[in-house]
């Protein structure tokens, strides 16, 4: 099956799962207040940051392996070694955010880390399924986890963090559907040997991945601390509707590419670049049209669809337009940069994005700008679009000079 066909087939499952989630939004918006969505966004972002450390990014070595299935149990065992340290680290993050630590944060620390593990392992197993053309299995798992997430979110409406609890349990059941018992056999000794043998790789790639993830997920955490929870909640609501599906679609395309890396990179580089440019251009045009249309539709129907609590959210669609377009057009192939020798540029890029995130949050506050949160979002959105574009241009240059070993 060709790369394009795999992308379309895999993407169809992603789109179906996201349509199910989208259909639930009008209901969830009436069950949960904006403050609850801000809490969901914060916990989800922390889990995304911790994902970097779950398996020390050793899953990035899988696409180069001839037999991925034999390596997966060893890599998953790395996660057993990191669980307790990550719980402690998560507790420290919650302490920094809340300026205190109570007994309830122990529960949240464990749940957030558990969420990070379910997210990460799901992506790892999808790399295997793409290689073995088990795309239907992955699609069924995605649809099931979307359905279960919604069911649990409705059940846990009366609990603090019910949105996040439901999302985590749904994703866990999706992972169970995707898993096989043999993936989880204890191989701690082999895992420790793998860590020792790959220690230089881990230090470099994990640092780059941490900076990358921090640049993407620090923003939701920081604005929760410094800005109005209701405004932040509306931002997270729009992000759940638009940005989260965009991210998942981009990651899905990336997973397809990673799963077939050995075969793709051996093809004619000019043809590969031509295909990447074609897909990027189509995504760029289609996403601009899509998000502008959504923005205008929300302007005249947001209260009818989501309820009175969400009036004014259409503004966030237009503010986040550059960010969303850049993400869906230029980021799907971003992980390929490390595989073609662009590690140093990746680190510099990630550090620069992190600086821009801090700047976008601090600048409006320091100058006491009116509507500082809107200004913060606008800076963040435009800066990310430019960074995504620069990243893609550099990727194409690296592919042109890449020599397959």
MARBA-484365 format. One record per residue (C-alpha): residue number from 1; residue in one letter; z, y, x negated. Coordinates in Angstrom, 3 decimals, always signed. Example, Ala and Ser with C-alpha at 12.3 -4.5 7.8 and 13.67 -1.06 7.14 Angstrom:
BEGIN
[1, "A", [+7.800, -4.500, -12.300]]
[2, "S", [+7.140, -1.060, -13.670]]
***
This chain:
BEGIN
[1, "X", [+0.000, +0.000, +0.000]]
[2, "X", [-0.997, +3.392, -1.410]]
[3, "X", [+1.455, +6.185, -2.212]]
[4, "X", [+0.109, +8.309, +0.650]]
[5, "X", [+0.354, +5.471, +3.181]]
[6, "X", [+3.897, +4.690, +2.083]]
[7, "X", [+4.818, +8.341, +2.393]]
[8, "X", [+3.423, +8.520, +5.930]]
[9, "X", [+5.062, +5.266, +7.031]]
[10, "X", [+8.403, +6.105, +5.448]]
[11, "X", [+8.201, +9.664, +6.738]]
[12, "X", [+7.594, +8.468, +10.303]]
[13, "X", [+10.987, +6.781, +10.298]]
[14, "X", [+12.602, +9.933, +8.946]]
[15, "X", [+10.944, +12.076, +11.607]]
[16, "X", [+11.982, +9.710, +14.410]]
[17, "X", [+15.577, +9.714, +13.173]]
[18, "X", [+15.555, +13.507, +13.001]]
[19, "X", [+14.081, +13.791, +16.501]]
[20, "X", [+16.994, +11.734, +17.788]]
[21, "X", [+19.404, +14.049, +15.993]]
[22, "X", [+17.582, +17.131, +17.293]]
[23, "X", [+17.806, +15.823, +20.852]]
[24, "X", [+21.595, +15.660, +20.501]]
[25, "X", [+22.001, +19.262, +19.290]]
[26, "X", [+22.088, +20.912, +22.746]]
[27, "X", [+24.901, +18.524, +23.705]]
[28, "X", [+26.859, +18.893, +20.448]]
[29, "X", [+26.548, +22.691, +20.599]]
[30, "X", [+28.420, +22.630, +23.892]]
[31, "X", [+31.045, +20.153, +22.690]]
[32, "X", [+31.824, +21.844, +19.364]]
[33, "X", [+32.534, +25.484, +18.491]]
[34, "X", [+30.877, +27.358, +15.557]]
[35, "X", [+34.050, +26.930, +13.482]]
[36, "X", [+33.672, +23.149, +13.688]]
[37, "X", [+30.117, +23.355, +12.350]]
[38, "X", [+31.366, +25.461, +9.435]]
[39, "X", [+33.927, +22.744, +8.648]]
[40, "X", [+31.206, +20.098, +8.895]]
[41, "X", [+29.015, +22.037, +6.480]]
[42, "X", [+31.822, +22.442, +3.962]]
[43, "X", [+32.832, +18.767, +3.957]]
[44, "X", [+29.193, +17.646, +3.867]]
[45, "X", [+28.502, +19.911, +0.890]]
[46, "X", [+31.513, +18.580, -1.029]]
[47, "X", [+30.324, +15.019, -0.396]]
[48, "X", [+26.839, +15.950, -1.656]]
[49, "X", [+28.329, +17.327, -4.890]]
[50, "X", [+30.442, +14.206, -5.428]]
[51, "X", [+27.363, +11.995, -4.965]]
[52, "X", [+26.338, +12.943, -8.503]]
[53, "X", [+29.323, +11.070, -9.930]]
[54, "X", [+29.326, +7.974, -7.701]]
[55, "X", [+27.089, +5.877, -9.962]]
[56, "X", [+26.801, +8.421, -12.798]]
[57, "X", [+23.117, +8.902, -11.845]]
[58, "X", [+22.243, +5.524, -13.356]]
[59, "X", [+20.109, +4.850, -10.277]]
[60, "X", [+17.542, +7.169, -11.853]]
[61, "X", [+16.780, +4.373, -14.326]]
[62, "X", [+15.787, +1.980, -11.518]]
[63, "X", [+12.187, +3.198, -11.043]]
[64, "X", [+11.394, +2.160, -14.628]]
[65, "X", [+12.826, -1.345, -14.146]]
[66, "X", [+10.547, -4.281, -13.412]]
[67, "X", [+13.172, -6.025, -11.257]]
[68, "X", [+15.251, -3.446, -9.411]]
[69, "X", [+17.141, -6.007, -7.309]]
[70, "X", [+18.855, -7.542, -10.350]]
[71, "X", [+20.058, -4.131, -11.543]]
[72, "X", [+21.376, -2.808, -8.221]]
[73, "X", [+24.660, -4.816, -8.182]]
[74, "X", [+25.447, -3.616, -11.706]]
[75, "X", [+24.849, +0.014, -10.770]]
[76, "X", [+26.855, -0.291, -7.541]]
[77, "X", [+29.765, -1.684, -9.543]]
[78, "X", [+29.817, +1.594, -11.455]]
[79, "X", [+30.816, +3.139, -8.137]]
[80, "X", [+33.894, +0.933, -7.947]]
[81, "X", [+35.082, +2.448, -11.217]]
[82, "X", [+34.621, +6.047, -10.093]]
[83, "X", [+36.211, +5.904, -6.628]]
[84, "X", [+39.813, +6.832, -7.491]]
[85, "X", [+38.885, +9.628, -9.968]]
[86, "X", [+36.568, +11.129, -7.344]]
[87, "X", [+39.335, +11.077, -4.705]]
[88, "X", [+41.570, +13.027, -7.084]]
[89, "X", [+38.753, +15.447, -7.881]]
[90, "X", [+38.029, +15.955, -4.173]]
[91, "X", [+41.703, +16.688, -3.524]]
[92, "X", [+41.583, +19.352, -6.219]]
[93, "X", [+38.498, +20.939, -4.611]]
[94, "X", [+40.253, +21.101, -1.229]]
[95, "X", [+43.272, +22.675, -2.900]]
[96, "X", [+41.073, +25.411, -4.429]]
[97, "X", [+39.385, +26.107, -1.093]]
[98, "X", [+42.517, +26.123, +1.069]]
[99, "X", [+44.919, +27.590, -1.530]]
[100, "X", [+47.273, +24.734, -0.702]]
[101, "X", [+47.345, +20.954, -0.445]]
[102, "X", [+49.047, +19.037, +2.360]]
[103, "X", [+49.273, +15.360, +3.258]]
[104, "X", [+46.265, +15.627, +5.582]]
[105, "X", [+44.046, +16.514, +2.622]]
[106, "X", [+44.655, +13.032, +1.208]]
[107, "X", [+42.918, +11.593, +4.253]]
[108, "X", [+40.059, +14.092, +3.999]]
[109, "X", [+39.647, +13.448, +0.276]]
[110, "X", [+39.211, +9.713, +0.849]]
[111, "X", [+36.826, +10.251, +3.777]]
[112, "X", [+34.679, +12.769, +1.888]]
[113, "X", [+34.407, +10.455, -1.131]]
[114, "X", [+33.604, +7.534, +1.177]]
[115, "X", [+30.836, +9.666, +2.704]]
[116, "X", [+29.462, +10.410, -0.762]]
[117, "X", [+29.311, +6.665, -1.478]]
[118, "X", [+27.506, +5.808, +1.766]]
[119, "X", [+24.943, +8.587, +1.216]]
[120, "X", [+24.303, +7.582, -2.399]]
[121, "X", [+24.067, +3.821, -1.915]]
[122, "X", [+21.727, +4.271, +1.059]]
[123, "X", [+19.295, +6.168, -1.183]]
[124, "X", [+19.597, +3.544, -3.944]]
[125, "X", [+18.736, +0.675, -1.598]]
[126, "X", [+15.762, +2.624, -0.269]]
[127, "X", [+14.269, +2.730, -3.772]]
[128, "X", [+14.327, -1.086, -3.718]]
[129, "X", [+12.849, -1.271, -0.223]]
[130, "X", [+9.985, +1.041, -1.167]]
[131, "X", [+9.174, -1.089, -4.210]]
[132, "X", [+9.163, -4.233, -2.057]]
[133, "X", [+7.278, -2.597, +0.848]]
[134, "X", [+10.245, -3.094, +3.213]]
[135, "X", [+9.692, +0.333, +4.732]]
[136, "X", [+10.232, -0.849, +8.313]]
[137, "X", [+13.741, -1.974, +7.361]]
[138, "X", [+14.549, +1.467, +5.951]]
[139, "X", [+13.143, +3.176, +9.032]]
[140, "X", [+15.246, +1.039, +11.376]]
[141, "X", [+18.353, +1.813, +9.313]]
[142, "X", [+17.669, +5.557, +9.515]]
[143, "X", [+17.184, +5.469, +13.272]]
[144, "X", [+20.321, +3.380, +13.798]]
[145, "X", [+22.486, +5.663, +11.674]]
[146, "X", [+21.258, +8.700, +13.631]]
[147, "X", [+22.110, +7.033, +16.945]]
[148, "X", [+25.524, +5.837, +15.752]]
[149, "X", [+26.333, +9.261, +14.271]]
[150, "X", [+25.720, +10.951, +17.618]]
[151, "X", [+27.775, +8.362, +19.512]]
[152, "X", [+30.733, +8.759, +17.143]]
[153, "X", [+30.467, +12.561, +17.190]]
[154, "X", [+30.799, +12.463, +20.976]]
[155, "X", [+33.715, +10.010, +20.793]]
[156, "X", [+35.625, +12.095, +18.218]]
[157, "X", [+35.167, +15.458, +19.951]]
[158, "X", [+38.937, +15.980, +20.195]]
[159, "X", [+39.568, +15.406, +16.482]]
[160, "X", [+39.428, +18.074, +13.808]]
[161, "X", [+36.310, +17.389, +11.753]]
[162, "X", [+34.873, +15.172, +14.498]]
[163, "X", [+31.322, +16.130, +13.553]]
[164, "X", [+31.818, +15.004, +9.970]]
[165, "X", [+33.744, +11.839, +10.889]]
[166, "X", [+30.993, +10.801, +13.290]]
[167, "X", [+28.261, +11.535, +10.744]]
[168, "X", [+30.037, +9.499, +8.069]]
[169, "X", [+30.655, +6.455, +10.290]]
[170, "X", [+27.075, +6.533, +11.531]]
[171, "X", [+25.712, +6.611, +8.013]]
[172, "X", [+28.037, +3.779, +7.021]]
[173, "X", [+26.728, +1.534, +9.796]]
[174, "X", [+23.178, +2.413, +8.764]]
[175, "X", [+24.060, +1.329, +5.231]]
[176, "X", [+25.547, -1.945, +6.528]]
[177, "X", [+22.243, -2.677, +8.277]]
[178, "X", [+20.370, -2.040, +5.030]]
[179, "X", [+22.736, -4.013, +2.794]]
[180, "X", [+22.880, -7.604, +1.619]]
[181, "X", [+26.025, -9.355, +0.401]]
[182, "X", [+24.547, -10.035, -3.031]]
[183, "X", [+24.302, -6.303, -3.744]]
[184, "X", [+28.089, -6.024, -3.889]]
[185, "X", [+29.148, -8.922, -6.123]]
[186, "X", [+31.679, -7.872, -8.751]]
[187, "X", [+30.034, -7.248, -12.132]]
[188, "X", [+32.445, -4.756, -13.643]]
[189, "X", [+31.983, -6.016, -17.201]]
[190, "X", [+28.204, -5.601, -17.012]]
[191, "X", [+28.659, -2.176, -15.454]]
[192, "X", [+30.906, -1.038, -18.281]]
[193, "X", [+28.368, -2.321, -20.804]]
[194, "X", [+25.657, -0.382, -18.974]]
[195, "X", [+27.759, +2.801, -19.139]]
[196, "X", [+28.323, +2.343, -22.875]]
[197, "X", [+24.641, +1.713, -23.542]]
[198, "X", [+23.528, +4.671, -21.435]]
[199, "X", [+26.272, +7.132, -22.370]]
[200, "X", [+23.899, +9.709, -23.887]]
[201, "X", [+21.574, +9.440, -20.899]]
[202, "X", [+24.532, +9.808, -18.517]]
[203, "X", [+25.864, +12.913, -20.236]]
[204, "X", [+22.531, +14.678, -20.111]]
[205, "X", [+21.117, +13.597, -16.756]]
[206, "X", [+24.427, +13.740, -14.894]]
[207, "X", [+25.060, +17.263, -16.177]]
[208, "X", [+21.618, +18.354, -15.016]]
[209, "X", [+22.088, +16.640, -11.647]]
[210, "X", [+25.535, +18.170, -11.203]]
[211, "X", [+24.218, +21.665, -11.849]]
[212, "X", [+21.306, +21.005, -9.492]]
[213, "X", [+23.547, +19.730, -6.699]]
[214, "X", [+26.115, +22.451, -7.290]]
[215, "X", [+23.437, +25.124, -7.001]]
[216, "X", [+22.349, +23.673, -3.651]]
[217, "X", [+25.766, +22.865, -2.180]]
[218, "X", [+28.180, +25.380, -3.685]]
[219, "X", [+26.817, +28.113, -1.448]]
[220, "X", [+28.034, +26.571, +1.855]]
[221, "X", [+31.502, +26.053, +0.361]]
[222, "X", [+31.871, +29.550, -1.098]]
[223, "X", [+30.699, +31.451, +1.983]]
[224, "X", [+33.206, +29.478, +4.043]]
[225, "X", [+35.966, +30.980, +1.893]]
[226, "X", [+34.774, +34.609, +1.873]]
[227, "X", [+32.956, +35.215, +5.175]]
[228, "X", [+33.662, +35.067, +8.919]]
[229, "X", [+33.942, +31.385, +10.035]]
[230, "X", [+31.988, +32.119, +13.235]]
[231, "X", [+29.034, +33.646, +11.335]]
[232, "X", [+29.203, +30.836, +8.790]]
[233, "X", [+29.339, +28.307, +11.624]]
[234, "X", [+26.132, +29.723, +13.118]]
[235, "X", [+24.476, +29.521, +9.714]]
[236, "X", [+25.537, +25.872, +9.354]]
[237, "X", [+24.293, +25.184, +12.878]]
[238, "X", [+20.813, +26.416, +11.976]]
[239, "X", [+21.043, +24.517, +8.704]]
[240, "X", [+21.857, +21.303, +10.593]]
[241, "X", [+18.869, +21.849, +12.884]]
[242, "X", [+16.363, +22.856, +10.199]]
[243, "X", [+17.517, +22.635, +6.599]]
[244, "X", [+19.138, +19.193, +6.811]]
[245, "X", [+15.982, +17.535, +8.248]]
[246, "X", [+13.863, +19.394, +5.680]]
[247, "X", [+16.080, +18.084, +2.875]]
[248, "X", [+15.927, +14.520, +4.191]]
[249, "X", [+12.132, +14.640, +4.545]]
[250, "X", [+11.828, +15.980, +0.991]]
[251, "X", [+14.185, +13.292, -0.313]]
[252, "X", [+12.225, +10.610, +1.543]]
[253, "X", [+8.979, +11.641, -0.110]]
[254, "X", [+10.831, +11.690, -3.410]]
[255, "X", [+12.179, +8.165, -2.806]]
[256, "X", [+8.645, +6.899, -2.162]]
[257, "X", [+7.480, +8.520, -5.377]]
[258, "X", [+10.414, +7.114, -7.380]]
[259, "X", [+9.955, +3.645, -5.948]]
[260, "X", [+6.335, +3.567, -7.133]]
[261, "X", [+6.859, +5.558, -10.350]]
[262, "X", [+5.522, +2.902, -12.732]]
[263, "X", [+2.275, +2.600, -10.772]]
[264, "X", [+1.784, +6.291, -9.934]]
[265, "X", [+2.258, +7.639, -13.449]]
[266, "X", [-0.327, +5.193, -14.852]]
[267, "X", [-3.062, +6.546, -12.576]]
[268, "X", [-5.415, +9.296, -13.651]]
[269, "X", [-3.272, +12.400, -14.186]]
[270, "X", [-5.911, +14.764, -12.843]]
[271, "X", [-6.130, +12.772, -9.628]]
[272, "X", [-2.336, +12.678, -9.372]]
[273, "X", [-2.072, +16.456, -9.812]]
[274, "X", [-4.827, +16.965, -7.254]]
[275, "X", [-2.902, +14.896, -4.705]]
[276, "X", [+0.359, +16.694, -5.404]]
[277, "X", [-1.295, +20.092, -5.000]]
[278, "X", [-2.968, +19.006, -1.776]]
[279, "X", [+0.272, +17.729, -0.237]]
[280, "X", [+2.156, +20.837, -1.384]]
[281, "X", [-0.427, +23.196, +0.100]]
[282, "X", [-0.417, +21.363, +3.431]]
[283, "X", [+3.391, +21.419, +3.554]]
[284, "X", [+3.421, +25.122, +2.661]]
[285, "X", [+1.054, +26.176, +5.462]]
[286, "X", [+2.499, +23.797, +8.060]]
[287, "X", [+6.115, +24.767, +7.347]]
[288, "X", [+5.421, +28.513, +7.634]]
[289, "X", [+3.795, +28.013, +11.019]]
[290, "X", [+6.530, +25.605, +12.155]]
[291, "X", [+9.530, +27.763, +11.258]]
[292, "X", [+8.041, +31.002, +12.600]]
[293, "X", [+7.291, +29.231, +15.879]]
[294, "X", [+10.829, +27.846, +16.042]]
[295, "X", [+12.265, +31.306, +15.341]]
[296, "X", [+10.377, +32.926, +18.231]]
[297, "X", [+11.159, +30.055, +20.598]]
[298, "X", [+14.871, +30.335, +19.819]]
[299, "X", [+14.815, +34.098, +20.321]]
[300, "X", [+14.034, +33.646, +24.010]]
[301, "X", [+15.750, +30.333, +24.750]]
[302, "X", [+18.743, +29.872, +22.416]]
[303, "X", [+21.449, +30.495, +25.029]]
[304, "X", [+19.706, +28.217, +27.539]]
[305, "X", [+19.327, +25.374, +25.011]]
[306, "X", [+22.576, +25.624, +23.060]]
[307, "X", [+24.943, +27.714, +25.172]]
[308, "X", [+26.382, +31.222, +25.013]]
[309, "X", [+28.343, +30.575, +21.796]]
[310, "X", [+25.115, +30.449, +19.810]]
[311, "X", [+23.407, +33.692, +20.805]]
[312, "X", [+21.709, +35.328, +17.812]]
[313, "X", [+21.051, +32.200, +15.740]]
[314, "X", [+17.288, +32.836, +15.770]]
[315, "X", [+17.901, +35.578, +13.180]]
[316, "X", [+19.033, +32.964, +10.684]]
[317, "X", [+15.752, +31.068, +11.067]]
[318, "X", [+13.753, +34.105, +9.919]]
[319, "X", [+16.221, +34.924, +7.124]]
[320, "X", [+16.112, +31.349, +5.814]]
[321, "X", [+12.313, +31.096, +6.174]]
[322, "X", [+11.550, +31.545, +2.419]]
[323, "X", [+14.220, +28.992, +1.473]]
[324, "X", [+13.072, +26.421, +4.041]]
[325, "X", [+9.382, +26.797, +3.153]]
[326, "X", [+10.112, +26.544, -0.562]]
[327, "X", [+12.263, +23.483, -0.015]]
[328, "X", [+9.754, +21.548, +2.067]]
[329, "X", [+6.664, +22.610, +0.070]]
[330, "X", [+7.811, +22.504, -3.560]]
[331, "X", [+10.933, +20.311, -3.802]]
[332, "X", [+9.761, +16.821, -2.669]]
[333, "X", [+8.553, +15.935, -6.177]]
[334, "X", [+11.301, +17.755, -8.101]]
[335, "X", [+13.002, +14.559, -9.336]]
[336, "X", [+9.789, +13.643, -11.118]]
[337, "X", [+10.386, +16.371, -13.705]]
[338, "X", [+13.144, +14.387, -15.446]]
[339, "X", [+10.926, +11.297, -15.511]]
[340, "X", [+8.139, +13.140, -17.345]]
[341, "X", [+10.356, +14.694, -20.002]]
[342, "X", [+11.391, +17.993, -18.428]]
[343, "X", [+15.155, +17.529, -18.798]]
[344, "X", [+15.799, +20.692, -20.819]]
[345, "X", [+13.937, +22.901, -18.383]]
[346, "X", [+15.753, +21.209, -15.498]]
[347, "X", [+19.141, +22.123, -16.959]]
[348, "X", [+18.100, +25.750, -17.524]]
[349, "X", [+16.644, +25.944, -14.023]]
[350, "X", [+19.787, +24.500, -12.451]]
[351, "X", [+22.038, +26.890, -14.370]]
[352, "X", [+19.943, +29.870, -13.318]]
[353, "X", [+20.049, +28.816, -9.651]]
[354, "X", [+23.822, +28.457, -9.868]]
[355, "X", [+24.069, +32.009, -11.229]]
[356, "X", [+21.894, +33.279, -8.374]]
[357, "X", [+24.106, +31.527, -5.821]]
[358, "X", [+27.206, +33.254, -7.195]]
[359, "X", [+25.331, +36.570, -7.344]]
[360, "X", [+24.107, +36.309, -3.745]]
[361, "X", [+27.669, +35.762, -2.506]]
[362, "X", [+29.409, +38.344, -4.708]]
[363, "X", [+26.896, +41.223, -4.689]]
[364, "X", [+27.211, +42.220, -0.985]]
[365, "X", [+31.007, +41.891, -1.138]]
[366, "X", [+31.453, +43.976, -4.284]]
[367, "X", [+29.234, +46.774, -2.967]]
[368, "X", [+30.788, +46.503, +0.509]]
[369, "X", [+27.344, +46.409, +2.085]]
[370, "X", [+27.181, +46.590, +5.876]]
[371, "X", [+26.185, +43.222, +7.346]]
[372, "X", [+27.093, +41.706, +3.991]]
[373, "X", [+26.668, +38.125, +5.215]]
[374, "X", [+23.063, +38.781, +6.311]]
[375, "X", [+22.365, +40.415, +2.938]]
[376, "X", [+23.951, +37.418, +1.198]]
[377, "X", [+21.708, +34.965, +3.060]]
[378, "X", [+18.570, +37.008, +2.411]]
[379, "X", [+19.152, +37.153, -1.355]]
[380, "X", [+19.906, +33.434, -1.393]]
[381, "X", [+16.782, +32.571, +0.612]]
[382, "X", [+14.242, +34.616, -1.370]]
[383, "X", [+15.708, +33.652, -4.759]]
[384, "X", [+15.525, +29.939, -3.908]]
[385, "X", [+11.890, +30.205, -2.833]]
[386, "X", [+10.935, +31.741, -6.185]]
[387, "X", [+12.926, +29.127, -8.095]]
[388, "X", [+11.322, +26.236, -6.184]]
[389, "X", [+7.874, +27.678, -6.938]]
[390, "X", [+8.631, +28.055, -10.676]]
[391, "X", [+9.981, +24.497, -10.788]]
[392, "X", [+6.824, +23.068, -9.216]]
[393, "X", [+4.501, +24.991, -11.572]]
[394, "X", [+6.396, +23.667, -14.583]]
[395, "X", [+6.288, +20.112, -13.186]]
[396, "X", [+2.496, +20.220, -12.958]]
[397, "X", [+2.324, +21.448, -16.575]]
[398, "X", [+4.547, +18.585, -17.749]]
[399, "X", [+2.449, +15.989, -15.919]]
[400, "X", [-0.676, +17.302, -17.679]]
[401, "X", [+0.808, +16.612, -21.114]]
[402, "X", [+2.817, +13.493, -20.228]]
[403, "X", [+2.040, +10.344, -22.206]]
[404, "X", [+2.982, +7.075, -20.489]]
[405, "X", [+4.785, +4.620, -22.745]]
***
